[in-house]
Amino acid sequence: MPAQNSAANYRIIRELYTQDYLNEGEIMRDNNGLFLTQMMRPLSKFLDDRMRSILLLFSATIIAFIWANSSYSDSYYALWDTLITVSIGRYGISNSLGHWINDALMAYFFFVIGLEIKRELLVGELSSIENAILPAIAAVGGMVFPALIYLLLTQGGPGHAGWGIPMATDIAFSLACLTALGSSIPLALKVFLMALAIFDDMGAILVIALFYTEQISLVNLGFGFIILSVSAFLNFKGVRKTYPYALLGIALWVTFFLSGIHATIAGVLLAFTIPARARHNQTQFISEAEGIINSFPNGDFHLMCTDETQRKMMKKLKVSVDNLDSPLQKLEDKLYPFVNYLVLPVFALANAGVNLGQGNGTISSMSPVFWGIAAGLVIGKPIGITLLSWLSVRFGIAQLPSGIMWMQIWAMSCLAGIGFTMSLFITNLAFSDPLLIHQAKLAIIIGSILSAFLGMAVFFLFNAIRRAK
């Protein structure tokens, strides 16, 4: 059989089994004994899934905001202050529900970020230095300039520790805005934004680990790195089952929690020890799958497969497909719905509730913390990203993606000012004063909304100018 046909069947089979589309009437046999599919393609692909998760996240944010400003606002704050204790024997950890969400549940979010970063570094857009250098430099500009603006406005005052808040970009919201603009947005620009956001996440993770850690217990940290070494050793020895890594991940989270380093960092570090290599390569899979398919027995197929031999062959094929998927890909696929449809909406519900009655004044009387964050997101992000991108291209360090104009880079950099998730997360680490937390959250919400409107307005203006020509 020609290699092209083999590769085509490989893609069909993998999609059938990894996405559970094996339904009635979808499989039939051709003259060569190979399966062909007449199935309907799913209407919702990656971006549609992301848009649904964004809608859920946005809904949770609105609910939190309304709840915090309603006559039931006391119940909102009381819920997240509820004390929860997890104990084994005489050992236990007590924390409020809000802290459990921010420290434990968000570890899954950071774990998925770690998986995405590792995948992109190995086989994605960041695997090539040529492709990675421009978004990396742009991300540095998008982190440094907001932080400088914040420090300039706060001038060492009570809220100076919040300089990391406006550095963050919420890839989900910013990419959703870009996608909502439709086919007028080139794919290269979406890829650029995603690559930039990944570097931005790396920077945020480093900032959290290095600058938002108060006291470190070297003993517990040492135990943590021993656990991390064991996980890396399992990867080296070819362990592909995910449950050993899950058990080690729980232990790693506990040691990091006790060490003083924010426990969510454990999720990122664990992700880098997850095996990225599949058990079988494409050639092995095609050879094994073709052997199974060619020997697949004929039989009646009414509503479901009842022939035991057929069922055994189907299961064998499923194992073959499973061997083609790396543990890293499997965990990404399994955790994506959990993180995007549960973890992030719950996080938003717990953290986005800002009572406008607090703060003793209007926006005009807000502290430098408010203005530093808002200005960092709305002004610092686009200036930093665009300026450093332009300088790197001007001096031949990097190349602008083909078909991308500088006005589009400016518009995209405005959308990068949507901070939200990571900014809210860093707020809880930077401040303990309820008033500063309140003003920071309000600045994040207002700054993110302004960034979204500004970015989309620049895109509309660019498209109008292009049509006029």
N, C-alpha and C positions, 0 to 999 in steps of 0.2 A: 504493500500500500504506500502511496506517496507520502512523504513526510508532512506535506501541507494538510492532507486529510487527517493524518494521525493527530496533528496538533489541534485541528478543529474539533475532533471528537474528544480530545483531552479536555478542552475548554468546556465543551457541552457537559461531559460527565461530571467534571469537578463542580460546575454550577448546580447541576441537578442534586448532587448529594450534599454539598456543603450548605445549600440554601433551602433544602427540603421542598423542591418543586416536583417530586416524583408523584404525580397524580394520575387519575384515570385517563386513559387514552392519550397520554403524552409520549409514550414510548412505543416505537414499532421497529421492525427489523427490515433492513434493506437487503439488496442482493449480495452484498459483501459480508453480511452477518454483523454489521455494525449498527448500533442504536442511532436513530435520528430523533430529533425532538420537534414537535409541532406545538409546543407549549406557548402560552402567552407570556411575553416578557413582563416582569413586575412593573407596575406603574410608578412605583416609588423607588428610586435609586438612592445613591448616597446623599445627594443634596436635598432630596425630598425628605429623607430621614432627618437630616440636619435641620431642615425648616420646621418639621414637626416638633423636634426637641426644643428649638428656639421658641416656638409658639407656647409650649408648655412652660419653659423657663420665664418667658415674658408674662404669662398668666400668673405664675407663682409670685413674681415681683409685684404685679398689680394688686393681687390679693393681700400680700404682706403690707403694702403701702396703705391700702384702704383699711385693713384691720388695725394697723397701728394708729390710724387717725380717726377711728370710730369710737363710739361710746364703750366698746369692748377692748380698748387698747390695753387695759390692765391685764386682761387674760392673755393677750399676745405676749407680753413680756414675761408674765408668770409662767407660761408654758415652757419657754426656752430656759428659764431659771430653775426648772424642776431638777432636783438632784437625783442622779442615777448612779448606782454602785454596781460594779462588776467584780466579783470576788471568787477566788478558788481557795478553799480552806481559810486560813487566817490572812491571806494576801488579797488585796483588792485595790481597785482604782475608783475613786469617786469624782464625779464631775457633773456639771449641769448638762442638760440635754443639748443646749446650744454648743457647748464645748465638745461634746461627743460628736456632734455633726461636723464641726470644724476640724477636729483633731483625728477622728477615726473614719467617719464616712468619707471625708474628702481625701483620705489616703488612697481610696480607689481611683479618684479623679487624677491624682498625681501619678499613680501607677500606670494608668492608661496614657498619660502624657509621656511618661518614660518609655513605654512601648512604642509610641508614635515616633519619638525622637530617635530611638535605636533603629527602627525600620527605615526612617528617612536617611539616617546616616549611612546605613548599609546598602540600601537598594533604591532609595528615593531621590528626590531632587537635591538633597544635601550630600549625596554620595560623590558628587563631582565638585571639585573645588571651583571650577569655572562657573557652575550654576549657583553655588552656595555663597560666593564672596559678596555679591551685591546685596542680597537680602540680609546677610550677616552684618555688613557695614551699616545698612539702613536701620537694622534693629538696634545697633549700638547708638546711633543718632536718636532713635525713638525712645531710648531709655535715658540717655545722658541729658538731653535738653529739658525734658519735663522735670527731672530731678533738680537740675540747676535753677530752673524757674521757681520751683517750690522753695528751695533753700534761699534764693534771693528774696522771696516775699516773706518767708517766716523769719529770716535773719537770726537764727539761733534761739527763737522763742520757745514757748512751752510745747509747740507741736513740731519741732524740727525733726523728730524721729520719723515723721510720716513721709519723708522724701521718696521712699520706695513705692508709695501708693500710685502716683500718676505714671509710673514707668510701664505698667502692665497693659497688654492688649487682650481683649476678649475675642479670640478667633471665631467663636461660634456666631456672636452677634455681628461682627464686622463682615464675615463671609456671607451671612444671611442678607445683609444690606446689599452687598455686591451682587449676589445671586438674584435679588429682587429686581435689579435693574435690567435683567433679561439678556438677550443675545448681543446687546451693544457692548457688553464687557468681554474683552478677549480672554481666552482661557489662560494665556500667559500671565495676565495680571492677577487672576485668581491664584495661580500657582505661586506667583511672587508673594502675595499676601500670606498664603499658608506657610511658605518657607520663612518669611519674616516673623510670623507669629510663633513658629517653633523656636527660632533663636531668641525671641522675646521671652518665651516660657523658660528657656535655659537660663537667661539672665535673671528672671524673677526667682527661680529656684535657688540660684547662687546667692542672691540678695537675702532671701529668707534664711538660708543656712548660715551665712557669714555675719549678717548684721542684725538679725532679729532673734538671736539666741542670747539669753542672759547669762546663765551659769551652766557649765558643762560638767557632768559627772564622767570622768575619764574611764572609770571602771565599767559603767553601763555602756558607754560608747565603745569600749573595747570588746565587750560581749557582742554588741551589735555587729561590729566588723568581723568577728569570728563567724557569726551566723551568715553574714554576707559572703564570706570566703567559702563556707560550706555550700551555699547555693551556687556559687561560681564553679566549685569543684564538681558538683552534680552535672552542671552544664558541660564541663570539660569531659566528663566520663560518659556523656551521651544519654543521660536520663531525660526522657521526653515526656513522661507523665507529669501532669501539672500539680497533682495534689502534694508532692513533697515540697514544691516551691510555695504552695499556699500555706502549709504548716510553718515553714521557715519564715514566711512573710508575717504571720501573726507574732511570732517570737521577736522578729526584727522590729516590728512596730512597738512592742512593749519596751524593748531595750532603748530605743530612740526616745520614747515618751519619758522614760525614767532618766535619760541622759541629759535632758534639757534642750536638746536640738528638736526643732518641731517635728513631730512624729510623721507628718505627711512626707517628709524627705525620704523616709524609709521606703515609701512606695516607689519613688523615682529610682533609688539605688537598686532595689530588688528587680525592677524592670530590666535593668541593664545586664542582669545575670540570667534572664530567661532565654532559653535556646532559640536562635533565629534560623537554624538550619533544619530543613525537613529530613525525615528519615530516608525518603526516596527522592531522586531527582526526576525530571520530566521524562527522560529516556526510559528509566526503570518503570515508571508508572505506565507509560504508553504500552510497553511490552507486556506488562502484567495485565493491564486492563483489556488489551486486545485479546489476550489468551482467554480471559474470563468471558468476554463478550462473544467470541467466536464459538465457544463451547456451551453457550447458553441454550438450554433445551427449549424446544417449541412446546407450547401448551396453551390451554384456554386461559383467558384473563378477563374475568367478569367482576367488576367492582373492586376486586382485590386479588392479589396473587395468593393462590392456595397450594400451588405445587411446591413441595418441600425442597426439591432440587433447585428450582428457580430461586426460592427464598435464600437458600444457602449461597448461591452464586451472587445474589444481590448483596448479601451481607459481606461476602468476600470482596466484592467490588468497593463497598463502602469502606472497608478496612484499607484497601489500596488507596482510595482517595484520602483517607485520614492520614496515611503515611506521607502524603504529598504536602499536607498542611503543616507548617512549623508550629511549635507551641506558642510562639509569639503571636502568630496570626490567629490561632484559635482563641487565645485569651483576649485579644483585641475584639474579635467578633462576639465573644460571649459577654464581655464587660461593657461594650458600647451601649446597648440598650439600658443596662442597669445604671450606668453613670449618667447618661443623657436624659433618661426618662424618670429617674428617681433621685440620684445623688444631687445633681445640680439644681433641680427644682426645689428640693427640700432645703438645700443650702440657701437658695434665694429667698425662700419663704422665711427662713430663720434670720436672715441678715439684712434684707432689703426694707424692713419695716422702719421707716423714718417718720417720727411724729413731728409734724410741722409746728405744733404748739410748743415744742421744746426749743431751747437755744436762746430764749430771751431776746428776740428781735427778728427783724426781717433780713433778707439776703444782703442788703446794703450794709448791715451792721455785723456781718459775719467776720470771724477771725481770719488772720492770714492763712490758716490751715485750709479753709474753704476756698479762698482765692488761689492759693498755691496749687491745690489739686485740680480745680476747674481750669485754670490757665495752663497747667502742665498738660492736661489732656487735650484741650481745644487748640492751644497755640504751640506748645512745646513739641507734641508728637509730629504734626505735619512739618514744622520747620526742621526738626532734627532728622526725620526720615528723608525728606526731599533734599535738604542741603548736603548731607553726607552722601546720598546717592549721586547727586550731581557732581560733587567733588571727586568721587571715586571714578566716575565715568570720564570726567574732564581730564584727569591725570592718568588715564589709561589703566587704572587698577582693576576696573570691572567694565562690563558691557551692559548696556540697556537691552532688555529682552526685545526681540524682533517685533515690530508692529506696535510698540508701546510708546506713547507720547508723554512728555513731561507733565502736561496738565492732568493726565490720567494718574500719574504717580502722585501728584499733589492731592487729587481727590481720594485716592486709596489711602494716603497717609492720614487724611482727615478721619476716615473710617477707623484707622488704627487707634484713634483716640477714644474709641469705645472701650473703656477699661473693665467695668463691671465685675465679673466673677473674681478674677485674681486681685483686683484692686480692693474689693470688699474683704477678701481673705487677708491681705496684708494689713488692712485697717485694724483688724482684730489683734494683730501681732504688734503693731506700732503703738497703739494707744490703750490706756486703761481708763482714762478720764471719759465718762459718759458723754460730756458735752463735746469733746473733740471727736469722739466716735460718731456722734450725731451729725456734726458739721461735715466730717469727712464723707460719710455715706451720702448726705445730701449733695455734696459737690460731685461725687462719683456719678450719681444718677443724672444730675443736670448736665454735667460735662459730657457724659456719654451720649445723652440725647442731642445736645448741640453738635457734637462731633458727627453723629449719624446724619443729621439734617444738613450740616455743612458739606460733608462728603458727597451726599447724593445730589445736593444743589450744584456742586462743581461738575459732577458727571453730567447732569442735565444741561448745564451751560456748555460743556465741551461738545456734547452731541448736537446741540443747537448750532454752534459755530461751524461744526463739520458739515451739517446739512446745508447751511447757508452758503458754503463754498461750492 
